Amino acid sequence: MTENAIEIRGLAKTYASAKGSPAKHALKGIDLNIAKGSIFGLLGPNGAGKSTLINILAGLVIKSEGSVRIWGFDQDENPRQSRAAIGVMPQELNLDPFFSPRGALEVQAGLYGVPKSERKSDEILELVGLSDKAHSYARTLSGGMRRRLLLAKALVHSPNILVLDEPTAGVDIELRQMLWRNVRRLNQEQGMTIILTTHYLEEAEEMCDEIAIINQGSLVTQNSTQTLLSQIDGKSMVIHSVEPITDCPQHPKISTSLRKDGSLVLTYNMSDITADEVLEFARAQNIKIKDVKTEQADLEDVFLSLTKST
C-alpha cells in the first residue's frame, strides 16, 4: 500500500464558457501528494481552485484531465471505494430542516451502506457535542450547532480521510476550539488524515504538518509548514523608546515604520544585516531604548510572497 492518503497527477478542470466568454480553467495540471496520518493545509486566495479540487475528491465535480487516487483506489476505476475513504465537511449549511441530528446521521450512514449494527450515531453526536440535541429538528439548531452536525455527517462511515472546507468561517471561538480538539483527537487517536482549507492563516500555521498553496488554478508550493516559514528570512525589531519617536530613520538595508503605540519597527533580512547592526543603527539615532523585541515572519508573509507573483 502507498504511504500517501491522496495522490493527484495532472489534475485539470475546465468549465465551459458562456457565449462570447473564454473557458474558465479552474485547475491547471495539479500534482499533489498528501501523506497518510498528516494534517494537511490547502491554502489559496478566493477563486484559486481549492473548492473545485475538494469537490473533485468528493466526487461532486468531474475532472477534465488527470488522475486521482484516494487511499490507494483510483477514482475512475474504483469510484465507490475511493468515495468511501473520504468524508467532507462542506462550507455550505446544506441540512434537511425536518431531520433531527440523529435522523440525519442514520440517513447518511444508510447512503454509505453502513449496516445498522455498525453505525455510531450516538457516539458521533457525543463527539461533536450534540447529544442533547439528538432528537431536535435541524431547523431549530443554531448556526454553530449546524456546523457541528456537518462534521458529524462527514464521520458516519468512519472515513480514513476527513476534508474540512473552511470549517471555522464565521463561527465563535468556543466552536472553533471544540472543532480543533476533535480534529486533533481524530488524527492522533485514529490516525485519520485531515485536509483543511482555511482563510485563517494562523490556524494553518498552528494545526498543519504540511501545506500546499494554490493560486489561479496552479500549485505554487507544497512543503512542511516549518520549511515554508524558513523561506522568509525577514525579521522585525520592535523598539519602545523612553521618549516619543516622531520620525523614521533611514537605512539602505532596513525598512522602518512607526506603529500606533509609538514603537519603531525595523524590518530587515537576516541574510543582509545582523541583529547587532540593526540595534547599533537604532542607538546611533540617539533613541533611548526602553524595551526591544523581535518578531519572526509568519505564514501570512510566506503566503503573500508566494501568491503575489503568480
N, C-alpha and C positions, 0 to 999 in steps of 0.2 A: 504493500500500500504506500502511496505517496505521503510525504510529510507535510504536504500542503492541503489546507482545507478547501481552497479555491485556486484554480489555475485558469487564467484568461489569456488567450492568444489572439492578437489581431482583431480585437472586438470593435466593430463599427456599427453605427446606426445612423441611417439617413432617412429623414422624414420627407415625404413627397411635398412638393410646393403647390401652393395655390396658383391659379393662372397669373402669369406675369411675375411671379416671385421665384427666387432661386431656391433650390432644395436646401434643407437645413441638415447639416452634418453634426448631429449631437455627440457622437463618439467617433474618433478618428484613429482606429488601429491601436487600441489599448492592449498592452501586455502587463499582466499583474499576477503576482503570487502572494497568497495570504497563508501564513503558516498555521498549522493546527495548534489550538490552545492559546493563541495570541489574542490581545485586544488591539484591533487594527483601526486606525483612523483614516477615513476617506474625506479629504477636505477640498474645498474649491469655492470660488465665488458663485453667486447666483447665476444659473444658466450654464455652469461649467460642464454639466453632464452627469452629475452624481446620481440624481434620481433616475435618469434613464438607465444607468448601469445597474442600480439596485433593482429596478423593475424587470430588467432582463434576467438577473439572477433569480428573481421570484417567479419567473415565467409569465409575467404580466405583459411584457413587451417582447416582440420577436426581433431578434438581431438581424442586421443586414449582412454582416460578414463576421468571420472569426469563429473561435471555439471557446466553450465554457465547460470546465469540469468542476463539479461540486462534490466534495467528499469522495473523489475518485470516479464519479459517474459522469460520463459525457452527457451534456444536456440534450443533445439531439438523439443520441442512441438510447439513453435511459432517462426519459423525462420524468417519470413517476418517482424513481429513486432519487434523482437529483433534487426534485422539489421537496421530497420528504425529509431531506437532510438539512433543510434551511427553514427558519422561521423569521418572519418580517414584522416588525412593529412600524407601521407607516406613519407619515406625518399627519394625514387626514383622520379626523374622528369619524370613521365610517362604521357606525354601530347601528344595529336594528334597535329602535327605541322601545319596542314591545317585548324584547327578550330580557330576562334577568341575567346578571353576570354568570350565574351557574348554567342557565339555559344556553347562553351564548357559547360557553366553553364546551358544553355537551354537543351542540350542533357542529362546532368547529372540529371537535375530535372525530365526530362521525364522518365529516367530509374527508378527513385524512385516513379514514379506515381504522381508527384505533378501537379495538374491542372494548365493550363496556367494562369488562373485568380489569382492563389495564389503564383505564382513564384516571387522571389525577386532578380532577376539577377542584375538589375541596383543598387539596394540598397547594395547588397553584394560587387559588384565591387567598389563602393564608399568606403565601409568599409575598403577594403584591398588596396585602393589607385591605382586602375586600371581603373578608369572611362575614362581617356584619351586614354587608350589602348583597349577599349571595342571591337573595330572592326578591330584591327590589327591581323595578323596571329600569332599564338603562337610561331612559329619558329623565329619570329623577336624579341621576348622578351628576356631581359637579364636573367641571372640565378636567380637574386633576384626577378624579376617580375614573373618568372615561379613558384617560391616558393609561392608567394602571390596568384597566380592562384590555386595552390594546396589547399591552405587554403580556398579559395572561393568555390571550388568544394565540399569540405567537409561540407560546410554550406548550400548547396542549399535546403536540405529537412528539415531545422530547427531542427537538432537533439538535444536531451536532453543531449547527451554526446559527447564531442569532444576529439579525441585522436590525439596528436601531437607526431609523431615519429621522434626524433632528428630534430626538426624544424629549429634550428639555426646553424646546422653544416655547416661550410664553408661560412656563409653569413656575410655581413658587419654590422657594428654597427647600422647604420640607420635602416636597415631592421629588425634587432633584436629588437630594441626599438619599432618599429611600431608593430611588432608581439605581444610583451608583452602588449602594450597598448590595442590592440584589444582583447587579451585573458582576461585581467582584466575587460574590458568593457563587454564582453560576460558573464563572470562569475558574475559580480556584478549587471548588469542591467537585464540580462535574467535568471540568476540562473543556467547557463549552467555548468555542471560538466566537468572539464578539467583533462585529463590524459596526463602526459608529460613524455617522455623518453628523457634523455639528457646526454651527456658526460661532460657538463659544470656544475660542482657541485655547483658553486656559484649561477647559475641560479635556481637550485632546492632549494637551501637554501633561496633565496630571494622570490621565487614565491610560493612554495608549502606549504599547510597546513599540509599535511601528506605525508609520504614517505615509500615505500616498497623497500627493496634491495633483489635482487635475484642473486644467483651465482651457476653456474653449474646445472641449472635447478631446484634449490630448493629455497624456501623462507627463507632468512636469518633473516629478521626482518621486522616488519611493525609497525610504531608508528608516533606520531606527530613529526614535524621537531624539535621543541624545546626539546622534550623528548630525541630524538636521540642525539642532541647536548650535553645535560646534562649528557649523559652516559660516556662521556670522561671528566675526571676531570684534564686533563693535561693543564698546563698553561705555558707561556713563559714570562720571564722578559728580556727585551732588554735594555742593558746598553750602553750608549755612554760615553766614557771616555775623560777627558781633554787630557790625554797622550795616545799614541797608546798602544794597548794591543797585545802582541805577543804570550803569552802562555795561554792555557785554564786551569784554576784552577780545581782541582778535589774535588768532594764531593760525598759520597755514595748515597745521595738521590736527586742529581741534575745532569742533563746531560748538558754539556757545549759545546759550539761551537762558532766559530768566523765567522761573515759574511764578505762579500767583502768590505762593507763600514767601517770595523774596529770595529763594535759593537760586544759586547759579549752577547750571548744568553744563559740564564739559564733556562732550561726546567725542570719542576717539577710537581708532582701530589699533588693537594691541600689536599688530604687525608693523605699524608705522611709528609708534611712540610708546614709551613705557609709562607706567602709572607714576613713577617718581618724577619723570619730566613734566607730566601734567600738573602734579602737585607743586613743583618748583615754579611753573608758569603762574599758577594761582597766587603763590606767595609773592612773586615778583610784581603783581598788580597791587601790592600793599593791602591785600584783603586779610582782615583779622579773622581767622577761621575759628568758628565756634564748634562746628561739627562737620564731619565728612563721611560719606558712604558711597559705595559703588553699586551699580546696577548692571546686570548682565542682559544681553539680548534675550528676547523670549520668542515663542513660536510665532507671534504676530509679525515680528521683524522678518523672520525666515519666510513666512507666507507672502508678505508684501514684496520682498526682494525677488522671490521666485515667480510671482504671477505678474508683476508689473512689466516684465519684458517679453511676455508671451502673448 
